[in-house]
Amino acid sequence: KRIVADARCPRCKLEEEDCNHIFRECSTIKDVWRFIQLSWVLNNAQDTFWNWLTWVFSRGTTEQCRIFCCGLWTIWTNRNKLVYENRQTTARDISYKISDFFAGLKGIEEKKLILANV
């Protein structure tokens, strides 16, 4: 069942892990947002994770919000791989995975548009 005995972030091992740290405060994740050209999402110190999400979605373009969602999903997936499989991933690798994931979603959307026009 792999019960966590250490509440510190498995990436940086400096701070206690919570939603804000996982997605906003960890130094590795700050680099991820920078690599995918979304460092602006860190320019707000909303007090809660929910308020931060609301702020990002109210300020971002549709494409930025889609990339942001891909980022959240990929960051969480990679965090779980680190915790449960001990698979370490760099910020650069995570950013590549986000870009690939987003490109795949765009490809599916384009295929749907093509098929709708046939």
C-alpha positions in Angstrom: 0.0 0.0 0.0 3.1 2.2 0.2 2.1 4.5 3.0 4.1 7.7 2.9 6.2 8.2 6.1 7.8 11.4 4.9 5.5 14.4 4.1 8.3 16.2 2.2 8.2 16.7 -1.5 9.6 13.7 -3.3 11.2 15.9 -5.9 13.0 18.6 -4.0 12.8 17.1 -0.5 12.7 20.7 0.9 9.1 21.5 1.7 6.0 19.7 2.8 4.1 18.3 -0.1 0.6 19.8 -0.7 -1.3 20.9 -3.8 0.4 24.3 -3.9 3.8 22.8 -3.6 3.2 20.0 -6.2 1.9 22.4 -8.8 3.3 25.8 -8.0 6.1 26.0 -5.4 8.5 23.1 -6.2 11.6 24.4 -8.0 11.4 21.6 -10.6 7.8 22.5 -11.4 8.6 26.2 -11.6 11.1 25.2 -14.3 8.4 23.1 -16.1 6.0 26.1 -16.3 8.9 28.2 -17.7 9.9 25.6 -20.3 6.3 25.4 -21.7 6.0 29.2 -21.8 3.5 29.4 -19.0 5.7 31.0 -16.2 3.0 33.7 -15.9 0.8 31.2 -14.0 3.3 31.6 -11.1 2.8 35.4 -11.0 0.0 35.3 -8.5 0.1 34.3 -4.9 -3.5 33.2 -4.5 -4.0 31.8 -1.0 -5.7 28.5 -2.0 -5.1 26.0 -4.8 -8.7 26.5 -6.0 -8.3 30.3 -6.2 -5.1 29.9 -8.1 -6.8 27.6 -10.6 -9.7 30.0 -11.0 -7.2 32.9 -11.5 -5.3 31.0 -14.2 -8.4 30.0 -16.1 -9.8 33.6 -15.9 -6.6 35.0 -17.4 -5.3 32.5 -19.9 -6.4 32.1 -23.5 -8.2 28.9 -24.5 -4.9 27.4 -25.8 -3.0 28.4 -22.7 -5.7 26.8 -20.5 -5.6 23.6 -22.5 -1.8 23.5 -22.2 -2.1 24.3 -18.5 -4.5 21.3 -18.0 -2.1 19.0 -19.9 0.6 20.4 -17.5 -1.4 19.6 -14.4 -2.1 16.1 -15.6 1.5 15.4 -16.6 3.0 16.8 -13.4 0.6 14.7 -11.3 1.3 11.6 -13.4 5.1 12.1 -13.1 4.8 12.8 -9.4 3.0 9.4 -8.9 5.7 7.6 -11.0 8.3 9.1 -8.7 6.5 8.1 -5.5 5.3 4.7 -6.6 7.9 3.6 -9.1 10.9 5.6 -8.1 11.1 7.0 -11.6 12.8 10.4 -11.5 12.0 12.8 -14.3 13.7 16.2 -15.0 11.7 19.4 -15.6 12.8 19.4 -19.2 11.5 15.8 -19.7 8.2 16.7 -18.1 7.9 19.8 -20.3 8.5 17.6 -23.4 5.8 15.2 -22.2 3.3 18.1 -21.8 4.1 19.3 -25.3 3.7 15.9 -26.8 0.4 15.3 -24.9 -1.0 18.6 -26.0 0.1 18.0 -29.6 -1.7 14.7 -29.5 -4.9 16.3 -28.3 -4.6 18.9 -31.1 -4.1 16.1 -33.6 -7.3 14.4 -32.4 -9.2 17.7 -32.6 -8.0 18.3 -36.2 -9.0 14.7 -37.2 -12.4 15.3 -35.8 -12.8 18.5 -37.8 -11.7 16.7 -41.0 -14.0 13.9 -40.4 -16.9 16.3 -39.7 -16.4 17.9 -43.1 -16.3 14.7 -45.1 
